[in-house]
């Protein structure tokens, strides 16, 4: 009986041990599988993250290369732009078809962009052309315009524009280059008398040149604007009527620059010509002036006589084709003389134009730093 019980206990114990060993084996296998699964999932995630990082790195590298290429292209375009010169010798002439604008050819240019400023005061692109002349058929009679042009070069799909020319003023009215011309010029203004001249300028469709004193410009800004709209030319006569022929470099710079700033503010552009006070010129001034200097061939001495009749006589008894007449709009007698002399000159067949207009139609190329007393051939 004892042996039977012992056998039963041993059997139960053996079964229990087998059960425990089986359970332990099961849990070990389960744990191993779970760990392996977890490791596999981790590896998959790690691989996915690695692939994602690689993709991002590739994208960043591609973006970096694209940025470098773009920057390089911008630099190249900038370098190209710097090498494109501004067209020289910009001119505007009257024709029955409209305003004929011309300029010198720029080496290496693929074409040109032409801009125009009209009554609204905005500079707008008028045309793109491969030629060095363009006829603006949209101009209106007795209207003032201003033109600028720049050369362009094609760089792939890009069009690169170079430096723009200084503007040229143009008043659309008939001018015959074969008929005599004279330029009436006025110094030392503007003044309270200047506007009195505008009525007769408009009536006879003529234009004059005003050499303004810079310190007077702000006070008479509206007068200058009105003169510009009438097609008149505005030139510099220094800032304080200083003798620039004996002045230091610093004084010359100050007198010229201050005047240009005032005129630019009033008109929107700088003066194309300059008249040195007293007609005084030095080599120093020639180098620094940066524009043609206009003197005169007829001095009316109106500042001295202050007499209308003597001023009219001084002009009518000496005038010739291509003359530049000196007067001063500071004095009412000078304005009265101009009002009388304009119809007299026209009756004798003279066209009354600005200095720059006369230079163009007479075939005179005005050079910076050079002085001109007339435009006679």
C-alpha positions as CSV (number, residue, x, y, z in Angstrom):
1,X,0.0,0.0,0.0
2,X,2.8,2.3,0.8
3,X,4.5,1.6,-2.5
4,X,1.3,2.5,-4.3
5,X,1.0,5.8,-2.6
6,X,4.6,6.6,-3.3
7,X,4.1,5.7,-6.9
8,X,1.0,7.9,-7.1
9,X,2.9,10.9,-5.5
10,X,5.8,10.4,-7.8
11,X,3.5,10.2,-10.8
12,X,1.6,13.4,-9.7
13,X,4.9,15.2,-9.1
14,X,6.3,14.1,-12.4
15,X,3.1,15.3,-14.2
16,X,3.3,18.6,-12.3
17,X,7.0,19.0,-13.2
18,X,6.3,18.2,-16.8
19,X,3.5,20.8,-16.7
20,X,5.7,23.4,-15.2
21,X,8.5,22.7,-17.6
22,X,6.0,23.0,-20.5
23,X,4.7,26.3,-19.2
24,X,8.2,27.6,-18.8
25,X,9.1,26.5,-22.3
26,X,5.9,28.2,-23.6
27,X,6.6,31.5,-21.9
28,X,10.2,31.4,-23.0
29,X,9.2,30.8,-26.6
30,X,6.5,33.5,-26.4
31,X,8.9,36.0,-24.9
32,X,11.5,35.2,-27.5
33,X,9.0,35.6,-30.3
34,X,7.7,38.9,-28.8
35,X,11.2,40.2,-28.5
36,X,12.1,39.2,-32.0
37,X,8.9,40.8,-33.3
38,X,9.7,44.0,-31.3
39,X,13.2,43.9,-32.6
40,X,11.9,43.5,-36.2
41,X,9.4,46.3,-35.8
42,X,12.2,48.6,-34.3
43,X,14.5,47.7,-37.2
44,X,11.7,48.4,-39.7
45,X,11.0,51.8,-38.0
46,X,14.8,52.5,-37.9
47,X,15.0,51.6,-41.6
48,X,12.1,53.8,-42.5
49,X,13.5,56.7,-40.5
50,X,16.9,56.2,-42.1
51,X,15.2,56.2,-45.6
52,X,13.2,59.3,-44.7
53,X,16.4,61.0,-43.5
54,X,18.2,60.1,-46.7
55,X,15.3,61.4,-48.7
56,X,15.3,64.7,-46.7
57,X,19.0,65.0,-47.1
58,X,18.7,64.4,-50.8
59,X,15.9,67.1,-51.0
60,X,18.1,69.5,-49.0
61,X,21.0,68.8,-51.3
62,X,18.9,69.3,-54.4
63,X,17.5,72.5,-53.0
64,X,21.0,73.7,-52.0
65,X,22.2,72.9,-55.5
66,X,19.2,74.7,-57.1
67,X,19.8,77.7,-54.8
68,X,23.4,77.8,-55.8
69,X,22.5,77.6,-59.5
70,X,20.0,80.3,-59.1
71,X,22.4,82.5,-57.2
72,X,25.1,81.8,-59.8
73,X,22.6,82.7,-62.5
74,X,21.6,85.9,-60.7
75,X,25.3,86.8,-60.3
76,X,25.9,86.0,-64.0
77,X,22.9,88.1,-65.0
78,X,24.1,90.9,-62.8
79,X,27.5,90.8,-64.4
80,X,26.0,90.8,-67.8
81,X,23.9,93.8,-66.9
82,X,26.9,95.7,-65.7
83,X,28.7,95.1,-69.0
84,X,25.8,96.6,-71.1
85,X,26.6,100.2,-71.8
86,X,23.9,102.9,-72.0
87,X,23.2,104.0,-75.6
88,X,24.8,107.3,-76.5
89,X,23.7,110.3,-78.5
90,X,20.0,110.0,-77.8
91,X,18.0,112.4,-80.0
92,X,14.4,113.2,-80.8
93,X,13.3,114.9,-84.0
94,X,10.0,116.0,-85.5
95,X,8.5,114.2,-88.5
96,X,5.1,114.2,-90.0
97,X,4.7,110.6,-88.8
98,X,5.5,111.5,-85.2
99,X,8.6,111.8,-83.0
100,X,11.7,110.1,-84.4
101,X,13.9,108.9,-81.6
102,X,17.4,107.7,-82.4
103,X,20.6,106.6,-80.6
104,X,24.0,105.0,-81.2
105,X,24.3,101.2,-81.5
106,X,25.5,99.4,-78.4
107,X,28.1,96.7,-79.1
108,X,26.7,93.2,-78.2
109,X,23.1,94.4,-77.7
110,X,20.3,92.2,-78.9
111,X,17.8,95.0,-78.8
112,X,16.6,98.1,-76.9
113,X,13.8,99.2,-74.6
114,X,12.4,102.6,-75.2
115,X,10.6,104.5,-72.4
116,X,8.5,107.7,-72.5
117,X,7.2,110.1,-69.9
118,X,4.1,112.1,-70.8
119,X,1.6,114.3,-69.1
120,X,0.9,111.9,-66.3
121,X,4.5,112.1,-65.2
122,X,5.0,108.3,-65.3
123,X,7.9,106.7,-67.2
124,X,6.4,103.8,-69.2
125,X,7.9,101.3,-71.6
126,X,6.9,102.4,-75.1
127,X,8.6,99.8,-77.3
128,X,11.1,97.0,-77.6
129,X,13.1,97.1,-80.9
130,X,16.2,95.8,-82.5
131,X,16.7,99.0,-84.5
132,X,18.4,102.2,-83.3
133,X,15.6,104.4,-84.4
134,X,11.9,104.4,-83.5
135,X,9.0,106.6,-84.6
136,X,6.5,107.4,-81.9
137,X,3.3,107.8,-83.8
138,X,1.2,108.4,-80.7
139,X,2.6,111.8,-79.8
140,X,0.1,114.7,-79.8
141,X,0.7,118.2,-81.2
142,X,2.1,120.9,-78.9
143,X,2.8,118.3,-76.1
144,X,6.0,117.8,-74.2
145,X,7.5,114.3,-73.7
146,X,10.6,112.8,-72.3
147,X,12.4,109.7,-73.7
148,X,14.9,107.3,-72.2
149,X,16.4,104.1,-73.7
150,X,18.5,101.1,-72.6
151,X,20.1,98.2,-74.4
152,X,19.1,94.6,-73.7
153,X,20.9,91.2,-74.0
154,X,19.2,87.8,-74.1
155,X,20.5,85.3,-71.5
156,X,18.6,82.1,-72.1
157,X,15.0,82.8,-71.4
158,X,15.9,86.0,-69.5
159,X,16.1,89.5,-71.0
160,X,18.8,91.5,-69.2
161,X,18.6,95.3,-69.5
162,X,21.6,97.6,-69.1
163,X,22.1,101.1,-67.9
164,X,19.5,103.6,-69.0
165,X,20.4,106.8,-70.8
166,X,19.7,110.2,-69.4
167,X,16.4,111.5,-70.6
168,X,15.9,113.8,-73.6
169,X,13.0,116.2,-73.7
170,X,10.9,116.6,-76.8
171,X,8.1,119.0,-77.7
172,X,6.0,117.8,-80.6
173,X,5.8,120.6,-83.1
174,X,7.1,121.1,-86.6
175,X,10.7,122.2,-86.9
176,X,12.3,122.7,-90.3
177,X,16.1,122.1,-90.1
178,X,16.6,124.1,-93.4
179,X,15.0,127.3,-92.0
180,X,16.8,129.7,-89.7
181,X,16.7,129.2,-85.9
182,X,17.5,131.3,-82.8
183,X,17.5,130.4,-79.1
184,X,16.3,132.9,-76.6
185,X,17.8,132.2,-73.1
186,X,17.0,133.7,-69.7
187,X,19.3,133.8,-66.7
188,X,19.0,134.3,-62.9
189,X,15.3,133.3,-62.6
190,X,12.7,132.2,-62.0
191,X,11.0,135.3,-60.8
192,X,7.6,136.9,-60.4
193,X,7.8,138.0,-64.1
194,X,8.7,134.6,-65.6
195,X,5.1,133.4,-66.0
196,X,4.1,136.5,-67.9
197,X,6.2,135.1,-70.8
198,X,4.3,131.8,-71.0
199,X,1.2,133.3,-72.7
200,X,3.2,134.4,-75.7
201,X,5.2,131.2,-75.8
202,X,1.9,129.3,-76.0
203,X,0.4,131.7,-78.5
204,X,3.2,131.4,-81.0
205,X,4.1,127.8,-80.2
206,X,7.8,128.5,-79.3
207,X,10.1,127.4,-76.6
208,X,13.0,129.1,-74.8
209,X,15.7,128.0,-72.4
210,X,15.8,129.1,-68.7
211,X,19.1,128.9,-66.8
212,X,17.8,128.8,-63.3
213,X,19.5,129.8,-60.0
214,X,19.2,126.9,-57.6
215,X,18.2,128.8,-54.5
216,X,15.2,130.2,-56.3
217,X,13.9,126.9,-57.6
218,X,11.9,125.8,-54.6
219,X,10.1,129.2,-54.4
220,X,9.1,129.0,-58.0
221,X,8.7,125.2,-58.4
222,X,5.3,125.6,-60.1
223,X,6.7,128.1,-62.6
224,X,9.4,125.6,-63.6
225,X,6.9,122.8,-63.9
226,X,4.8,125.0,-66.2
227,X,7.8,125.9,-68.3
228,X,8.6,122.2,-68.7
229,X,5.1,121.4,-69.8
230,X,5.4,124.1,-72.5
231,X,8.5,122.3,-73.8
232,X,10.9,124.9,-72.5
233,X,14.4,123.8,-71.5
234,X,15.6,124.1,-67.9
235,X,19.4,124.6,-67.5
236,X,21.6,125.2,-64.4
237,X,23.0,128.6,-63.5
238,X,24.6,127.5,-60.2
239,X,23.0,127.6,-56.8
240,X,23.8,131.1,-55.6
241,X,25.1,132.7,-58.9
242,X,28.7,132.0,-57.7
243,X,31.7,132.7,-59.9
244,X,32.6,129.1,-60.7
245,X,35.6,130.0,-62.8
246,X,37.5,131.1,-59.7
247,X,35.8,128.7,-57.2
248,X,37.3,125.8,-55.4
249,X,36.4,122.2,-56.3
250,X,34.3,121.9,-53.1
251,X,32.3,125.1,-54.0
252,X,31.8,124.0,-57.6
253,X,30.5,120.6,-56.4
254,X,28.2,122.2,-53.9
255,X,26.8,124.9,-56.3
256,X,26.1,122.3,-59.0
257,X,24.8,119.5,-56.9
258,X,22.4,121.7,-54.8
259,X,20.9,123.1,-58.0
260,X,20.4,119.6,-59.5
261,X,18.7,118.3,-56.4
262,X,16.2,121.2,-56.5
263,X,15.5,120.9,-60.2
264,X,15.1,117.1,-59.9
265,X,12.6,117.6,-57.1
266,X,10.6,120.1,-59.2
267,X,10.8,118.5,-62.6
268,X,11.6,114.9,-62.0
269,X,14.8,115.0,-64.0
270,X,18.2,116.8,-64.0
271,X,19.2,119.7,-66.2
272,X,20.8,118.8,-69.6
273,X,22.9,122.0,-70.0
274,X,24.6,124.6,-67.7
275,X,25.5,128.2,-68.0
276,X,28.3,129.4,-65.7
277,X,27.5,132.8,-64.1
278,X,29.4,135.7,-65.7
279,X,30.5,133.2,-68.4
280,X,33.4,132.4,-66.1
281,X,35.0,129.0,-66.9
282,X,38.1,127.2,-65.6
283,X,39.7,123.9,-66.4
284,X,38.5,122.7,-63.0
285,X,34.9,123.5,-63.9
286,X,35.3,121.8,-67.3
287,X,36.2,118.6,-65.6
288,X,33.5,118.7,-62.9
289,X,30.5,120.2,-64.7
290,X,29.4,116.9,-66.3
291,X,27.3,118.6,-69.1
292,X,27.7,121.1,-72.0
293,X,28.2,124.7,-71.0
294,X,26.1,127.3,-73.0
295,X,27.4,130.8,-73.4
296,X,25.9,133.4,-75.9
297,X,26.5,135.2,-79.1
298,X,24.2,138.1,-78.5
299,X,24.4,139.9,-75.1
300,X,21.4,142.3,-74.8
301,X,22.9,143.9,-71.7
302,X,19.3,144.0,-70.4
303,X,20.5,143.7,-66.8
304,X,22.3,147.0,-67.3
305,X,19.9,149.1,-69.4
306,X,16.6,147.8,-67.9
307,X,15.0,149.1,-71.1
308,X,12.6,147.2,-73.3
309,X,13.3,149.1,-76.5
310,X,17.1,148.8,-76.3
311,X,16.8,145.1,-75.6
312,X,14.6,144.5,-78.7
313,X,17.1,146.6,-80.8
314,X,20.1,144.6,-79.5
315,X,18.5,141.4,-80.7
316,X,16.9,142.5,-84.0
317,X,19.9,144.4,-85.2
318,X,22.4,141.6,-84.7
319,X,20.4,138.3,-85.0
320,X,21.6,135.5,-87.3
321,X,20.8,131.9,-87.9
322,X,22.1,129.8,-85.0
323,X,22.5,132.7,-82.5
324,X,22.0,132.3,-78.7
325,X,20.5,135.4,-77.1
326,X,21.2,136.3,-73.5
327,X,18.5,137.9,-71.4
328,X,17.4,137.8,-67.7
329,X,13.8,137.0,-66.5
330,X,14.6,138.8,-63.3
331,X,13.4,142.1,-64.9
332,X,10.0,143.0,-66.2
333,X,11.6,145.0,-69.0
334,X,13.3,141.9,-70.3
335,X,10.1,139.9,-70.4
336,X,8.3,142.8,-72.2
337,X,11.2,142.8,-74.7
338,X,10.8,139.1,-75.3
339,X,7.1,139.4,-75.8
340,X,7.7,142.0,-78.5
341,X,10.7,140.3,-80.1
342,X,9.2,136.9,-80.6
343,X,6.6,137.8,-83.3
344,X,9.3,140.1,-84.9
345,X,11.7,137.2,-85.2
346,X,9.0,134.8,-86.6
347,X,8.0,137.4,-89.2
348,X,11.6,137.4,-90.4
349,X,11.4,133.6,-90.8
350,X,13.2,132.5,-87.6
351,X,12.1,129.4,-85.6
352,X,12.5,130.0,-81.9
353,X,13.7,126.9,-80.2
354,X,15.6,125.7,-77.1
355,X,19.4,125.5,-77.1
356,X,19.4,121.7,-77.3
357,X,16.8,121.6,-80.0
358,X,18.9,124.0,-82.1
359,X,22.0,121.9,-81.5
360,X,20.2,118.7,-82.7
361,X,18.7,120.3,-85.8
362,X,22.0,122.0,-86.7
363,X,23.9,118.7,-86.3
364,X,25.9,119.9,-83.3
365,X,26.8,117.2,-80.9
366,X,27.1,118.8,-77.5
367,X,29.9,117.5,-75.3
368,X,30.2,117.6,-71.5
369,X,32.7,120.2,-70.3
370,X,32.8,122.1,-73.6
371,X,31.5,125.6,-74.0
372,X,29.3,126.8,-76.9
373,X,28.5,130.4,-77.9
374,X,26.3,129.6,-80.8
375,X,25.0,126.8,-83.1
376,X,26.1,128.3,-86.4
377,X,27.2,125.9,-89.1
